[in-house]
Amino acid sequence: MMDSRKYAGMPKEKLEMFLTKLNGGVDFRQIFQNVRKDCYRPGGFSIDPRTGDEIIFSTSRDKRPTTYNGEKCVICKGEESEILPFLMAQKLSSGAYSFVNENKYAFLNPDGVFLLGGKGRKEDDGIPLRGGNFLVWPTTEHKEIYEIPYEDHAVSFHLMRKLEGIFLSGVFEEISGRESVQVIKNSGSSIPGSHVHGPYQVTCSNRNLRKINDDIKFMKREGISFAEFLDKDCEPLLQIADYDTMKLAVHKYSRRPLEAVIYPKDKNVEVFGDLNDKQLTDLARVTSDVSFALSFLMPAMKRSFDYSFGFHIGKGIGTMYVEVFPSSQRPGGFERLGRYICQGTPPQTAAIYRNFLNVLAKGNIITRYDLDPTDEYTINYINRQFIQPALK
């Protein structure tokens, strides 16, 4: 666990400066002018004709600052050269703010990037990839999402819902064709560009991600969404926890230990705009608890605290869901060729999460600071109490 008390967060004078510049609205014409002036540009892209995967060539991404070794991050420093102006902000119960800004190290651009060589699949020829990159920061404090109250974390999802509504309303004038919103979160020392209290990354583009297209095809082929299929296919041994309007479980197709899936009980929820306030809060609860669990379980399993959230959202997928991807096992040659060898079973993963969450995730959030996940005593305790019983 990071020492969130070492750095309080963004300096007050810097925060007030950024808040003063908020004009109360989001003007995309001005935003795109800022992107053209302030953000890096990708150098092109290609599409794998075997899978439809997009490969965006963006050398500027290697310049992203990474702060995971105890030093102050760009938010705590209030670095104006790295923090582009706030587009939205909302005050939290702590007095800190959750905010949205543009991503300086963008891999999408409103002007569009073209296929290298101009050749791809027939349906892709001549269609540039256009879009924009935005960051939703859960807090200006030096804290991870599991270290802030659930209601404060939910503010991030409220901002995403608002941002998504703007994207999908048709006012995103410079992006031609279908408008698609994508959301992910990366956390961890081995993930380039990560910060200790890292943001959610939100993009809008004229192309769906390949995995979202797979969800849409599944919905059309099977007549039910993949999330609904998982729920019907989820045996009791694979269920982890119930969060009122959300469920946390493990599916039979997990490729790595500690992989999990989050999905709403309402099967008609496809995008953030379909979620009500209670569902947003429950989504904050479950994502906070999963992040907290991984901060202890991964060090106890001799892995660094690295994970990603991948949000499957989009019109036509039937039901949204979130995949949890911990860096619990590196891919090898067989995995890269399509045959995954997982060093843990789905029931074991579900049992580990259940054991941990039943004991440690239901108390006051402040009590979570009492244990240091990197301490040898804590590692032995986590192994003895939660991991080893699940492996028997």
BAKEZA-747370 format. One line per field, with one value per residue (C-alpha): y, x, z. Coordinates in nm, 4 decimals. Each point is the difference from the previous one (the first is absolute). Layout:
<nodes>
py = Y  ...
px = X  ...
pz = Z  ...
</nodes>
This chain:
<nodes>
py = 0.0000  0.3448  0.2476  0.2362  0.2218  0.0831  0.2408  0.1803  0.0569  0.2912  0.3253  0.2198  0.2974  -0.2174  -0.1591  0.3407  0.1181  -0.2944  0.0391  0.3720  -0.0772  -0.2196  0.1818  -0.2182  -0.1675  -0.2295  0.1622  -0.2735  0.2450  0.1610  -0.3390  -0.1203  0.3186  -0.0721  -0.3604  0.1150  0.2493  -0.1820  -0.3753  -0.2436  -0.1645  -0.3677  -0.0942  -0.2283  -0.3327  -0.3400  -0.2744  -0.3661  -0.1694  -0.3239  0.1415  0.3596  0.1242  0.3587  0.0905  0.3727  0.1276  0.2678  0.0551  0.2897  -0.2451  -0.0981  0.3535  -0.0383  0.0582  -0.3086  0.0459  -0.3193  0.0059  0.2274  0.3297  0.2666  -0.0436  0.2802  0.0597  0.0389  0.2326  0.1984  0.0039  0.2364  -0.1345  -0.3495  0.0755  0.1404  0.2242  -0.1505  -0.0644  -0.1043  -0.0224  -0.0948  0.0460  -0.3084  -0.0442  0.0355  0.3422  -0.1418  -0.0133  -0.2579  0.1509  -0.0615  0.1285  -0.0756  -0.2547  0.1751  -0.3312  -0.0762  -0.2957  0.1340  0.3307  0.1863  0.0530  -0.3763  -0.2350  -0.2242  -0.3599  -0.0447  -0.0528  0.0605  -0.3728  -0.2032  -0.1983  0.1110  0.1565  0.2027  0.1529  0.3774  0.0306  0.1929  -0.0696  0.3104  0.0704  0.1583  -0.1111  0.1173  -0.0792  -0.0261  0.0411  -0.1417  0.2460  0.2783  -0.1686  -0.2452  -0.3025  -0.3097  -0.0650  -0.2410  0.2644  0.2455  -0.0437  -0.1918  0.3074  0.2062  -0.2671  -0.0059  0.3626  -0.1243  -0.2099  0.2945  0.2049  -0.2860  -0.0179  0.3722  -0.0204  -0.3019  0.1833  0.2824  -0.2421  -0.1925  0.3003  0.0859  0.3181  -0.1658  0.1628  -0.0685  -0.3771  -0.1483  -0.3249  -0.2047  0.1456  -0.2532  0.0536  -0.2158  -0.0073  -0.1722  0.0435  -0.1083  -0.0194  -0.1333  0.0614  -0.2052  0.1746  0.2967  0.3358  -0.1156  0.2147  -0.1042  0.1464  -0.0447  0.1157  -0.1769  0.0381  0.0897  0.0187  0.0763  -0.1122  -0.0875  -0.3676  -0.2557  -0.2018  -0.3526  -0.1539  0.2194  -0.1149  -0.3582  0.0758  0.1373  -0.3060  -0.2290  0.1831  -0.0378  -0.3648  -0.1253  0.2328  0.0919  0.2182  -0.1510  0.1337  -0.1706  -0.3195  0.0172  0.0538  -0.3058  -0.2022  0.1122  -0.2877  0.0755  -0.0802  0.2820  0.2690  0.2408  0.2778  0.1794  0.3810  0.0681  0.0984  -0.1502  -0.3432  -0.1059  -0.3444  -0.2098  -0.1559  -0.3366  0.1650  0.1848  -0.0087  0.1072  -0.0410  0.2743  0.1028  0.0962  0.1580  0.2667  0.0372  0.1592  -0.2022  0.2107  -0.1645  0.3060  0.2189  0.0592  0.3317  0.2340  0.2025  -0.3009  -0.0157  0.1783  0.1576  -0.3116  -0.2166  0.2452  -0.0145  -0.3810  -0.0042  0.2199  -0.2378  -0.3130  0.1540  0.1523  -0.3342  -0.1913  0.2506  -0.0219  -0.3816  -0.0088  0.2414  -0.2759  -0.3208  0.0724  0.0741  -0.3101  -0.1993  0.1571  0.2219  0.3767  0.1926  0.0411  -0.0255  0.1447  0.0512  -0.0405  0.1370  -0.1718  0.2732  0.0903  0.0038  -0.3454  -0.2090  -0.0676  0.0323  0.1847  -0.1759  0.0651  -0.2431  -0.0016  -0.0793  -0.0416  -0.0556  -0.3278  -0.2115  0.1165  -0.1313  -0.2451  -0.1332  -0.2329  0.2807  0.2281  -0.2717  -0.0438  -0.2790  0.1287  -0.1955  0.1509  -0.0670  0.0047  -0.1171  0.2288  -0.1523  0.0639  0.3641  0.0467  -0.1586  0.2228  0.3135  -0.1209  -0.0888  0.3408  0.2183  -0.1739  0.1018  0.3215  0.1914  0.0698  0.2275  0.3733  0.0975  0.1686  -0.3329  -0.1260  0.1918  -0.2271  -0.2602  0.0492  -0.2441  -0.0099  -0.0821  -0.3597  -0.0495  0.1173  -0.2154  -0.3088  0.0922  0.0476  -0.3289  -0.1931  0.1428  0.0570  -0.1573  -0.3397  -0.1120  0.0676  -0.2136  -0.3157
px = 0.0000  0.1299  0.0589  -0.2834  0.0866  0.3479  -0.1375  -0.3255  -0.0831  -0.0171  0.1164  -0.2959  0.1161  0.0395  -0.3421  -0.1640  0.1732  -0.1338  -0.3510  -0.0040  0.0528  -0.3120  -0.2620  -0.2959  -0.0372  0.1794  0.0779  0.1298  0.1109  0.2316  0.1012  0.1087  0.1958  0.1765  0.0661  0.1576  0.2178  0.0880  -0.0223  0.2303  -0.1192  0.0039  0.2059  -0.2505  -0.1690  -0.0492  -0.2608  0.0904  -0.1946  -0.0181  -0.1797  -0.1011  0.2221  0.1159  0.3652  0.0526  0.3568  0.0499  0.3639  -0.0899  -0.1532  0.3514  0.0435  -0.2791  0.1128  -0.0288  -0.0061  -0.0149  0.3233  -0.0944  0.0527  -0.2658  -0.2222  -0.0939  -0.3285  0.1700  0.2565  -0.2703  0.2170  -0.1693  0.2071  -0.1431  -0.3540  -0.2147  -0.2957  -0.2953  -0.3059  -0.2220  0.0492  -0.2092  0.0781  0.0291  -0.0998  0.3671  0.0277  0.2106  -0.1280  -0.0594  0.0679  0.0200  0.2699  0.1501  0.2784  0.3165  0.1463  -0.2918  -0.0083  -0.3120  -0.0415  -0.3032  0.1807  0.0243  0.2844  0.0113  0.0875  0.3704  0.0369  -0.3728  -0.0747  -0.2058  -0.3167  -0.2264  -0.2538  0.2740  0.1741  -0.0011  -0.1691  0.2223  -0.0009  -0.1262  -0.0651  0.1034  0.1674  -0.1174  0.0947  -0.2400  0.1948  -0.1843  0.1621  0.2554  0.1183  0.2898  -0.2276  -0.0982  -0.3675  -0.0349  0.1272  -0.2823  -0.3658  -0.2194  -0.2192  0.3058  0.1207  -0.3486  0.0504  0.2473  -0.2758  -0.2419  0.2534  0.0420  -0.3762  -0.0087  0.2968  -0.1472  -0.3305  0.1788  0.1900  -0.3112  -0.2289  0.1352  0.1818  0.3370  0.0001  0.3536  -0.0298  -0.1759  -0.1938  -0.1059  0.0995  0.1401  0.1065  0.2654  0.1096  0.2942  0.2102  0.3613  0.1747  0.3434  0.3716  0.0685  -0.2623  0.1568  -0.1542  -0.1658  -0.0233  -0.0548  -0.3499  -0.0582  -0.2924  -0.2632  0.0680  -0.3026  0.0129  -0.2510  0.0622  -0.1677  0.0955  -0.1018  0.2645  0.0215  -0.1167  -0.3120  -0.0740  0.0383  -0.2600  -0.2404  0.0482  -0.0573  -0.3234  -0.1254  0.1033  -0.1216  -0.2919  0.1320  0.2882  0.3309  -0.0540  -0.3403  0.1571  0.2682  -0.2624  -0.1982  0.3200  0.1351  -0.0023  -0.0123  0.3716  0.0787  -0.2034  0.1961  -0.2222  -0.3311  -0.0003  -0.3764  -0.0222  0.3345  0.1608  0.3640  0.0871  0.2555  -0.0851  0.1131  0.2056  0.2411  0.3486  0.1916  -0.0239  -0.2059  -0.1773  -0.3592  -0.3055  -0.2442  -0.3460  -0.3361  -0.3039  -0.2061  0.0704  -0.1159  0.2943  0.2399  0.1732  0.0624  -0.3036  -0.2178  0.1266  -0.1884  0.1726  -0.0369  0.1580  0.2902  0.0610  -0.0100  0.2424  0.2320  -0.0370  0.0933  0.2882  0.1405  -0.0175  0.1597  0.2845  0.0465  0.0015  0.2584  0.2252  0.0395  -0.0469  0.2538  0.2960  -0.0945  0.0200  0.3435  -0.1391  0.0152  -0.3251  -0.0863  -0.3450  -0.2351  -0.3736  -0.1520  -0.3545  -0.2128  -0.2498  -0.1796  -0.3326  -0.0856  0.1924  -0.3137  0.1556  0.3131  0.2633  0.3471  0.2897  0.2724  0.3431  0.2706  0.3581  0.0072  0.1650  0.2027  -0.1052  0.2328  0.0291  -0.3007  -0.2183  0.1038  -0.1057  -0.3399  0.0458  -0.0100  0.1468  -0.1375  0.1806  -0.3212  -0.3573  -0.3075  -0.1443  0.3316  0.0014  -0.3599  0.0780  0.3057  -0.2039  -0.2869  0.2330  0.1653  -0.3059  -0.2052  0.2566  0.1680  -0.2268  -0.3020  0.1421  0.0570  0.2354  0.2389  0.0727  0.1511  0.3196  0.0775  0.1717  0.2954  -0.0329  0.3761  0.0814  0.1159  -0.2465  -0.2890  0.1095  0.0063  -0.3375  -0.1640  0.1424  -0.0996  -0.3502  -0.1215  0.2125  0.1121  -0.3472  -0.1336  0.2700  -0.0756
pz = 0.0000  -0.0815  0.2807  -0.0844  0.2939  -0.1318  -0.2626  0.0742  -0.3670  -0.2413  0.1641  0.0946  -0.2057  -0.3107  0.0512  0.0366  -0.3185  -0.2030  0.1478  -0.0791  -0.3683  -0.0191  -0.2067  0.0979  -0.3383  -0.2376  -0.3358  -0.2302  -0.2665  0.2516  0.1394  -0.3429  -0.0544  0.3296  -0.1065  -0.3248  0.1868  0.3243  -0.0609  -0.1740  -0.3209  -0.1026  -0.3025  -0.1711  0.0551  -0.1543  0.0292  0.0393  -0.2827  0.2035  0.3035  -0.0704  0.2841  -0.0390  0.0521  0.0595  -0.0350  0.2638  0.0925  0.2308  0.2475  0.1014  0.1359  0.2553  0.3604  0.2196  0.3767  0.1992  0.1974  0.2880  -0.1810  -0.0453  -0.3057  -0.2387  0.1859  0.3377  -0.1542  -0.1800  -0.3126  -0.2431  -0.2885  0.0546  0.1245  -0.2792  0.1002  0.1867  -0.2181  0.2910  0.3760  0.3006  0.3665  0.2206  0.3642  0.0986  -0.1618  -0.2824  -0.3580  -0.2693  -0.3404  -0.3744  -0.2325  -0.3383  -0.0331  -0.1086  -0.1192  -0.2293  -0.2383  -0.1739  -0.1776  -0.1379  -0.3315  -0.0439  -0.0800  -0.3047  -0.0676  -0.0682  -0.3729  -0.0444  -0.0114  0.2415  -0.0167  -0.2829  0.2349  0.1748  -0.3018  0.0040  0.3416  0.2437  0.3726  0.1807  0.3630  0.3257  0.3236  0.3404  0.3594  0.2937  0.3244  0.3053  0.2399  0.0263  0.3199  -0.0014  0.0367  -0.1918  -0.0729  0.2923  0.2429  -0.0607  0.1058  -0.2418  -0.0558  -0.0967  -0.2404  -0.1555  -0.1053  -0.2629  -0.1556  0.0139  -0.1968  -0.2479  -0.0458  -0.0739  -0.2372  -0.1792  -0.0419  -0.1773  -0.2233  -0.1017  -0.0418  -0.3445  0.1059  -0.0515  -0.3420  -0.1130  0.0260  -0.2999  -0.0025  0.3020  0.3339  0.2468  0.3617  0.1655  0.3676  0.1696  0.3131  0.0419  0.3364  0.0812  0.0006  -0.3138  -0.2146  -0.1867  0.0756  0.3232  0.3104  0.3584  -0.0053  -0.3691  -0.2147  -0.2018  -0.3707  -0.2107  -0.3797  -0.2703  -0.3561  -0.3270  0.0405  0.2581  0.1766  -0.1385  0.3286  -0.0053  -0.3529  0.1276  0.2702  -0.2606  -0.2221  0.3004  0.0805  -0.3565  -0.0246  0.3396  0.0643  0.3468  0.1115  0.1045  0.3534  0.0202  -0.1349  0.2697  0.2692  -0.1115  -0.0307  0.3395  0.2461  0.3761  0.0313  -0.2460  0.1737  0.2189  0.1340  -0.0434  -0.0050  -0.0096  -0.3686  -0.1064  0.0128  0.0298  -0.1313  -0.1861  -0.3347  -0.1337  -0.2739  0.2290  -0.1479  0.3091  0.3804  0.1705  -0.3214  0.0792  -0.1571  0.1237  -0.1512  0.0831  0.0970  -0.2423  -0.3340  -0.1987  0.1008  -0.2906  0.0711  0.2957  -0.1028  0.0832  0.3597  0.2783  0.3004  0.2163  -0.2705  -0.0362  0.3755  -0.0012  -0.2913  0.2071  0.2957  -0.1916  -0.1983  0.3210  0.1806  -0.2874  -0.0192  0.3758  -0.0071  -0.2778  0.1922  0.2623  -0.1977  -0.2725  0.2331  0.2020  -0.3258  -0.0704  -0.2740  -0.0299  0.0486  -0.3683  -0.1512  -0.2604  -0.0205  -0.3457  -0.0370  -0.2641  -0.0867  -0.3194  -0.1749  -0.1262  0.2553  0.2061  0.3471  0.1066  0.2103  0.1400  -0.0255  0.2660  -0.1432  0.2680  -0.1151  0.1894  -0.2707  -0.2972  -0.3423  -0.1697  -0.3507  0.0158  0.1353  -0.2831  -0.2438  0.1628  0.2528  0.3567  0.2905  0.3222  0.3297  0.1997  -0.0426  -0.0109  0.3226  0.1773  -0.1107  0.1153  0.3379  0.0522  -0.0645  0.2191  0.2876  -0.0148  -0.0562  0.2686  0.2610  -0.1124  -0.2383  0.2188  0.2673  0.0078  -0.2796  0.2443  0.1715  -0.3238  0.0753  0.2927  -0.2213  -0.2330  -0.2944  -0.0541  0.3625  0.0546  0.2848  -0.2173  -0.2945  0.2229  0.1496  -0.3431  -0.1233  0.3099  0.0384  -0.3540  -0.2727  0.1270  0.1182  -0.3515  -0.1615  0.2022
</nodes>
